[in-house]
Amino acid sequence: MADQDRNRRVVIIGSDHAGFEAKSHVTDYLGRMGYSVLDLGTHSPESVDYPDFGVAVAKALPKHKDATGIVICGTGIGVSIAANKVAGARAALCTSPYHAEMARRHNNANILALGARTTTFEEMDAILDVWFATEFEGGRHQRRVDKIHSLTQK
């Protein structure tokens, strides 16, 4: 991705208390990569509820053209489940660069979920590199993404 594209692309990030330190690391890493980061919290290690932050990130995505989201909790499981309750959200818990590649390439995932207690900073960096380097393949995969969205109840 060209540097000028990175400067225009917004990454919306949120975490609970367990992901607070990891969120800081990811935010710094994204800044060094040239992305604009919108941090929706939490802003301290005090105990909070992960669904609040997963939903906040998912709801903020449509307000920013070409934005992607990142949500972080202890394992990434709860926050991804919460984010996926929002229509249009396709949150994928990625624990490896391969997961990140397939989530983007085949599922057109728009929210990356990370586990702060299960993924090292080095692993997160590798996942982020692949996440942002991978484009959606479309084709037969678009039909499947459309089916996923058809399941959303109004």
NUPASE-250639 format. One line per 5 residues: number of its first residue (from 1); their letters; for each residue x, y, z of N, C-alpha, C. Coordinates in Angstrom, 3 decimals, padded with zeros to 6 digits. Example, Ala and Ser with C-alpha at 12.3 -4.5 7.8 and 13.67 -1.06 7.14 Angstrom:
NUPASE-250639
1	AS	013.190:-005.690:007.800:012.300:-004.500:007.800:013.200:-003.300:007.800; 012.850:-002.250:007.080:013.670:-001.060:007.140:012.900:000.030:007.870
This chain:
NUPASE-250639
1	MADQD	000.847:-001.173:000.000:000.000:000.000:000.000:000.890:001.233:000.000; 000.569:002.192:-000.853:001.359:003.411:-000.937:001.229:004.224:000.346; 002.292:004.982:000.671:002.270:005.793:001.887:001.102:006.763:001.899; 000.771:007.346:000.737:-000.342:008.306:000.712:-001.662:007.624:001.041; -001.833:006.356:000.658:-003.047:005.617:000.995:-003.121:005.367:002.497
6	RNRRV	-002.002:005.070:003.116:-001.976:004.823:004.551:-002.381:006.072:005.313; -001.894:007.221:004.867:-002.195:008.465:005.564:-003.681:008.815:005.505; -004.392:008.308:004.514:-005.821:008.563:004.398:-006.638:007.501:005.115; -006.097:006.335:005.322:-006.849:005.231:005.901:-006.904:005.353:007.415; -008.100:005.246:007.931:-008.316:005.350:009.371:-008.428:003.953:009.954
11	VIIGS	-007.766:003.739:011.067:-007.891:002.510:011.836:-008.568:002.893:013.145; -009.715:002.276:013.394:-010.476:002.548:014.612:-010.183:001.414:015.586; -009.728:001.754:016.781:-009.265:000.739:017.716:-009.949:000.904:019.071; -010.197:-000.241:019.699:-010.761:-000.234:021.039:-010.381:-001.499:021.773; -010.321:-001.389:023.085:-009.989:-002.562:023.904:-010.612:-002.424:025.276
16	DHAGF	-010.669:-003.547:025.952:-011.026:-003.507:027.365:-009.738:-003.343:028.177; -009.845:-003.452:029.493:-008.683:-003.289:030.373:-007.595:-004.325:030.102; -007.985:-005.550:029.770:-006.980:-006.594:029.508:-006.167:-006.283:028.258; -006.763:-005.568:027.331:-006.089:-005.229:026.088:-005.467:-003.847:026.072; -005.531:-003.143:027.198:-005.064:-001.761:027.249:-003.604:-001.613:026.808
21	EAKSH	-002.716:-002.420:027.358:-001.290:-002.329:027.007:-001.060:-002.739:025.556; -001.733:-003.787:025.110:-001.596:-004.226:023.716:-002.120:-003.165:022.763; -003.210:-002.502:023.142:-003.769:-001.436:022.299:-002.757:-000.319:022.123; -002.065:000.020:023.191:-001.028:001.044:023.111:000.082:000.619:022.149; 000.497:-000.634:022.258:001.532:-001.143:021.349:001.057:-001.100:019.896
26	VTDYL	-000.151:-001.596:019.648:-000.690:-001.634:018.282:-000.848:-000.219:017.727; -001.325:000.699:018.550:-001.483:002.089:018.114:-000.145:002.680:017.701; 000.881:002.461:018.499:002.221:002.951:018.163:002.726:002.314:016.875; 002.513:001.011:016.725:002.964:000.301:015.521:002.266:000.850:014.280; 000.963:001.064:014.382:000.203:001.599:013.249:000.664:003.009:012.902
31	GRMGY	000.964:003.800:013.909:001.486:005.146:013.667:002.796:005.106:012.896; 003.669:004.179:013.259:004.940:004.034:012.542:004.709:003.547:011.117; 003.609:002.811:010.898:003.271:002.348:009.551:002.631:003.458:008.719; 002.255:004.566:009.364:001.691:005.696:008.647:000.180:005.782:008.655; -000.482:004.991:009.498:-001.942:005.028:009.570:-002.415:006.070:010.569
36	SVLDL	-003.598:006.591:010.331:-004.279:007.478:011.265:-005.119:006.598:012.187; -004.953:006.740:013.496:-005.625:005.869:014.455:-006.627:006.669:015.280; -007.851:006.162:015.337:-008.900:006.719:016.191:-009.092:005.754:017.348; -008.694:006.162:018.537:-008.719:005.314:019.734:-010.004:005.567:020.505; -010.877:004.542:020.558:-012.149:004.662:021.259:-012.085:004.167:022.707
41	GTHSP	-010.891:003.879:023.186:-010.742:003.471:024.582:-010.592:001.965:024.710; -010.468:001.550:025.870:-010.421:002.216:027.141:-009.105:002.981:027.269; -009.085:003.930:028.181:-007.912:004.782:028.308:-007.179:004.574:029.633; -007.455:003.438:030.268:-006.746:003.096:031.507:-006.877:001.584:031.724; -006.075:001.042:032.627:-006.174:-000.397:032.912:-007.281:-000.749:033.910
46	ESVDY	-008.133:000.202:034.262:-009.246:-000.067:035.177:-010.264:-000.971:034.500; -010.870:-001.873:035.234:-011.799:-002.863:034.704:-012.988:-002.212:033.991; -013.249:-002.691:032.773:-014.382:-002.255:031.954:-014.948:-003.486:031.255; -016.045:-003.308:030.542:-016.707:-004.413:029.859:-016.359:-004.425:028.374; -015.760:-005.523:027.906:-015.318:-005.622:026.522:-016.422:-005.418:025.485
51	PDFGV	-017.690:-005.831:025.731:-018.696:-005.613:024.684:-018.845:-004.140:024.297; -018.674:-003.243:025.269:-018.822:-001.816:024.986:-017.840:-001.356:023.914; -016.646:-001.887:023.935:-015.609:-001.434:023.014:-015.693:-002.143:021.671; -016.075:-003.414:021.669:-016.293:-004.118:020.402:-017.407:-003.482:019.602; -018.495:-003.161:020.266:-019.642:-002.536:019.605:-019.295:-001.116:019.148
56	AVAKA	-018.591:-000.361:019.979:-018.224:001.014:019.610:-017.391:001.049:018.332; -016.422:000.153:018.231:-015.587:000.105:017.032:-016.435:-000.281:015.815; -017.257:-001.309:015.955:-018.080:-001.761:014.837:-019.046:-000.671:014.369; -019.630:000.065:015.306:-020.567:001.131:014.936:-019.866:002.334:014.309; -018.606:002.552:014.638:-017.854:003.687:014.090:-017.384:003.452:012.658
61	LPKHK	-017.231:002.200:012.252:-016.677:001.906:010.921:-017.415:002.581:009.771; -018.747:002.506:009.709:-019.433:003.100:008.554:-019.273:004.619:008.444; -018.847:005.269:009.509:-018.677:006.727:009.508:-017.367:007.161:008.874; -016.495:006.199:008.560:-015.167:006.507:008.017:-014.918:005.664:006.766; -014.811:006.317:005.631:-014.596:005.616:004.359:-013.296:004.810:004.417
66	DATGI	-013.386:003.577:003.992:-012.222:002.683:003.916:-011.542:002.439:005.258; -012.271:002.603:006.343:-011.687:002.349:007.660:-011.668:000.854:007.934; -010.789:000.470:008.820:-010.776:-000.885:009.357:-010.754:-000.760:010.871; -011.214:-001.796:011.544:-011.251:-001.759:012.993:-010.326:-002.790:013.607; -009.893:-002.510:014.811:-009.119:-003.458:015.609:-009.709:-003.449:017.015
71	VICGT	-010.017:-004.630:017.513:-010.559:-004.779:018.865:-009.696:-005.779:019.625; -009.491:-005.489:020.900:-008.586:-006.306:021.706:-009.196:-006.537:023.086; -009.179:-007.790:023.516:-009.496:-008.131:024.904:-008.509:-009.219:025.318; -008.741:-009.866:026.428:-007.796:-010.869:026.906:-007.497:-011.951:025.886; -008.544:-012.535:025.316:-008.370:-013.587:024.311:-008.763:-013.143:022.907
76	GIGVS	-009.498:-012.055:022.802:-010.031:-011.619:021.521:-011.376:-012.242:021.194; -011.770:-013.232:021.972:-013.007:-013.954:021.684:-014.234:-013.098:022.005; -014.337:-012.638:023.232:-015.518:-011.886:023.641:-015.723:-010.622:022.840; -014.644:-009.879:022.622:-014.763:-008.616:021.903:-015.140:-008.845:020.440; -014.696:-009.957:019.851:-015.079:-010.246:018.462:-016.545:-010.664:018.386
81	IAANK	-017.004:-011.430:019.359:-018.420:-011.816:019.397:-019.288:-010.562:019.504; -018.916:-009.651:020.387:-019.680:-008.416:020.562:-019.690:-007.582:019.285; -018.537:-007.404:018.672:-018.457:-006.600:017.444:-019.332:-007.193:016.343; -019.369:-008.511:016.255:-020.141:-009.163:015.194:-021.650:-009.049:015.385; -022.096:-008.527:016.501:-023.531:-008.289:016.709:-024.008:-007.044:015.955
86	VAGAR	-023.078:-006.227:015.483:-023.415:-004.997:014.768:-023.526:-005.315:013.272; -024.650:-004.920:012.675:-024.852:-005.157:011.238:-023.690:-004.571:010.443; -023.175:-005.359:009.519:-022.078:-004.917:008.657:-020.698:-005.244:009.186; -020.617:-005.647:010.444:-019.320:-005.984:011.033:-018.926:-007.399:010.622; -017.659:-007.549:010.279:-017.083:-008.862:009.997:-015.773:-008.941:010.785
91	AALCT	-015.916:-009.209:012.078:-014.760:-009.272:012.969:-014.177:-010.678:012.949; -012.866:-010.751:012.812:-012.174:-012.037:012.777:-011.075:-012.059:013.826; -011.142:-013.044:014.699:-010.080:-013.265:015.675:-008.925:-013.936:014.943; -007.801:-013.254:014.887:-006.636:-013.788:014.176:-005.502:-014.030:015.160; -005.014:-015.266:015.154:-003.915:-015.636:016.036:-002.637:-015.930:015.270
96	SPYHA	-002.687:-015.741:013.953:-001.506:-015.963:013.123:-001.619:-015.104:011.864; -000.497:-014.871:011.203:-000.557:-014.148:009.926:-001.434:-014.864:008.894; -001.451:-016.188:008.905:-002.291:-016.922:007.959:-003.774:-016.635:008.207; -004.185:-016.607:009.471:-005.571:-016.251:009.790:-005.892:-014.861:009.252; -004.973:-013.907:009.449:-005.194:-012.539:008.969:-005.330:-012.512:007.450
101	EMARR	-004.480:-013.255:006.772:-004.548:-013.300:005.311:-005.889:-013.846:004.840; -006.317:-014.960:005.399:-007.568:-015.579:004.954:-008.790:-014.755:005.364; -008.735:-014.122:006.535:-009.847:-013.279:006.977:-010.064:-012.129:005.997; -008.985:-011.549:005.516:-009.086:-010.441:004.549:-009.384:-010.975:003.141; -008.634:-011.969:002.691:-008.723:-012.455:001.315:-010.068:-013.117:001.016
106	HNNAN	-010.563:-013.945:001.910:-011.775:-014.718:001.640:-013.024:-014.196:002.340; -012.871:-013.547:003.504:-014.041:-013.121:004.270:-014.264:-011.618:004.261; -013.337:-010.882:003.652:-013.415:-009.419:003.618:-013.663:-008.862:005.025; -012.985:-009.436:005.992:-013.131:-008.990:007.378:-012.749:-007.523:007.478; -013.537:-006.777:008.230:-013.255:-005.350:008.394:-012.847:-004.994:009.822
111	ILALG	-012.829:-005.986:010.693:-012.372:-005.777:012.072:-011.442:-006.932:012.451; -010.257:-006.586:012.878:-009.279:-007.551:013.369:-009.404:-007.641:014.881; -009.618:-008.837:015.392:-009.663:-009.058:016.840:-008.368:-009.739:017.273; -007.808:-009.240:018.356:-006.560:-009.776:018.892:-006.732:-010.106:020.371; -006.004:-011.123:020.809:-005.994:-011.516:022.211:-004.739:-011.031:022.891
116	ARTTT	-004.891:-010.126:023.843:-003.731:-009.552:024.526:-002.998:-010.564:025.392; -003.727:-011.549:025.919:-003.102:-012.539:026.797:-002.653:-013.784:026.055; -002.966:-013.847:024.765:-002.669:-015.054:023.993:-001.739:-014.802:022.807; -001.438:-013.536:022.540:-000.645:-013.175:021.366:000.452:-012.204:021.798; 001.682:-012.492:021.447:002.791:-011.602:021.804:002.755:-010.363:020.913
121	FEEMD	003.448:-009.326:021.332:003.537:-008.117:020.505:004.173:-008.429:019.153; 005.186:-009.282:019.158:005.834:-009.667:017.899:004.840:-010.359:016.968; 004.034:-011.251:017.513:003.007:-011.921:016.708:001.965:-010.917:016.209; 001.584:-009.976:017.068:000.632:-008.945:016.641:001.173:-008.148:015.466; 002.454:-007.768:015.539:003.060:-007.002:014.450:003.002:-007.781:013.139
126	AILDV	003.307:-009.067:013.188:003.274:-009.900:011.981:001.845:-010.021:011.443; 000.883:-010.150:012.341:-000.523:-010.227:011.944:-000.949:-008.918:011.296; -000.583:-007.793:011.901:-000.926:-006.480:011.346:-000.318:-006.282:009.964; 000.927:-006.679:009.787:001.583:-006.539:008.481:000.789:-007.253:007.397; 000.376:-008.471:007.679:-000.372:-009.253:006.691:-001.777:-008.695:006.510
131	WFATE	-002.433:-008.331:007.602:-003.792:-007.784:007.542:-003.859:-006.611:006.559; -002.915:-005.677:006.694:-002.946:-004.474:005.868:-002.380:-004.683:004.467; -001.667:-005.759:004.251:-001.115:-006.040:002.919:-002.052:-006.876:002.052; -003.114:-007.420:002.647:-003.981:-008.362:001.944:-005.290:-007.705:001.530; -005.648:-007.905:000.275:-006.902:-007.377:-000.270:-007.925:-008.499:-000.394
136	FEGGR	-009.189:-008.139:-000.401:-010.285:-009.078:-000.600:-010.236:-009.601:-002.035; -010.367:-010.906:-002.174:-010.296:-011.571:-003.469:-011.582:-011.414:-004.284; -012.709:-011.272:-003.622:-013.982:-011.139:-004.335:-014.397:-012.457:-004.973; -015.010:-012.371:-006.146:-015.437:-013.578:-006.852:-016.398:-014.398:-006.024; -016.139:-015.701:-005.969:-017.032:-016.608:-005.230:-017.124:-016.247:-003.755
141	HQRRV	-016.099:-015.576:-003.251:-016.087:-015.193:-001.842:-017.096:-014.071:-001.567; -017.363:-013.221:-002.554:-018.359:-012.166:-002.359:-019.738:-012.765:-002.104; -020.054:-013.811:-002.834:-021.348:-014.486:-002.635:-021.474:-014.966:-001.191; -020.405:-015.472:-000.650:-020.425:-015.995:000.721:-020.525:-014.874:001.752; -019.831:-013.792:001.503:-019.930:-012.633:002.399:-021.351:-012.083:002.365
146	DKIHS	-021.945:-012.038:001.173:-023.342:-011.582:001.052:-024.283:-012.487:001.848; -024.031:-013.781:001.821:-024.862:-014.711:002.598:-024.730:-014.442:004.087; -023.531:-014.164:004.534:-023.330:-013.839:005.949:-024.163:-012.617:006.319; -024.121:-011.590:005.477:-024.867:-010.363:005.776:-026.366:-010.578:005.719; -026.822:-011.525:004.913:-028.257:-011.793:004.824:-028.788:-012.408:006.123
151	LTQK	-027.897:-012.934:006.950:-028.290:-013.531:008.212:-028.574:-012.509:009.310; -028.129:-011.271:009.095:-028.315:-010.218:010.093:-029.796:-009.931:010.237; -030.284:-010.039:011.442:-031.691:-009.745:011.703:-031.864:-008.264:011.992; -032.896:-007.723:011.459:-033.172:-006.289:011.647:-033.945:-006.071:012.917
